[in-house]
Amino acid sequence: MRQKNTALIIPACLNVRISLEGIEASPAGLHILVGGTFDALSFGDWHVFLNDEADVIPLPANMRAEILLREMGLVCNRAVAGTAVFIGHGRDGQDTDVPARLLTLAGDLFETPLGA
């Protein structure tokens, strides 16, 4: 059984709250969360999982995730659409809880209380 880690879930729909969830970052679980096949963008000590068919299927743009990516220093040259799942990763490549600074920034940007 995989370990559960705290992930930051940012839905594309602006009227759906951003949330923190304990997830097992298994392929099957991530497939459900992002609504299809996925790809990971890594940056520093975290990565984000996004639906990798966002350019092909009509998923709504995820402006909050795109803003957070840019504010964290990652300029994405692809569509940021559908639900985004942010999680941390350690030096050994294992998944970890989403970093506190990412939670703090997301909370500040989107005026959403997120426990760090």
N, C-alpha and C positions, 0 to 999 in steps of 0.2 A: 504494500500500500504506500502510495506517495504521501509525502508530507504536505499539509495545507499551508499555504502562504497567503498573506494579506495582499490583495490586488486592488488597484484603483480601476473601477469600471466606469467608463464615460460613454453613455449612450449618445447616438447622433441626435435623437429627438430632444430639443431644448426643454420640453416640458417634463422630461423624465430625469429624476434626480441622479446626480453622480453618487456612487456608493463605494464603500469598502466591503469586500467579501473575502472570506477565506476560501481559496480554491486549490484544487490539485491541478497543476499546469500540465495535464495530460492532453494528448492530441484530441481525444474524444470530448473532453470537457471544454477545451478552447474552441473546438468546432461548434459546439452549442452556443458558447458565449458570443462569438463573432458572427454567427449565422452562416457558416460555411467553411471552406478551406481557408487557411491563414498563412501569414508570413510574419516574421518578427523583424523589427527594426531595433538594433541595439545601440546604446550610447552610454558610455561610462559604466555605471553600476546598475543600470536598469534597461529594460526593453519593453516594447509595446507590441502587442499582437493585434493585427488588423486583417480583415477579410481580404484575401489576395485577388479576389475577382471584382473588386469595387469599380474597376474601369469598365467591366463587361456587363455586370448586372446593375440594375438601377437601385443602388443603395443611397440613402440620404447622406449629404456631406456632414462630417462631424467637425464643426467649427471649433468647439471647445477643445477637442483633442489636438487639432491643428495648432491652435493658439498655444496650448501647453507645450507641444513639441518645439515650437519656435522659441518660446520663452526659456526652455531648457537648453537651447543651443542647437537643436537638430532641425535643419531645413529639409523638408520632405519633398522629393521631386515626383511624388505620385499622389493619387487621390487619397485623401484621408476621409473615409466614408464608413458608415456602419459603426457598430460598437467597438470601442478601443479598450484593450485590457493592458494596463500597466503593471509590471511586476519587477522586482529587483533580481539581480543575479550576483552571486559571490565570485570570489577569485577562482574557485574550483569549478565554475560553470553551473553549479547548482542554483536552482531558483531560491530566492529569498523574499522577504516582505518588501513591498514597494518602499523606496527610501523616503525618510521623513521630510527631506527638503522638497521632494516632488509633491507630497501631500500638502505641505505648507503653501507652496506656490499655487497649487490647484485651488485650495481653500480661499486664498487671497484673490485670485483672478476671478473666481466664479461665485464669490461670497457664499461659500458652502462650508459649514463646519465639518472638518474631517479630523478625526483623532490621529495623532502621529505617534 
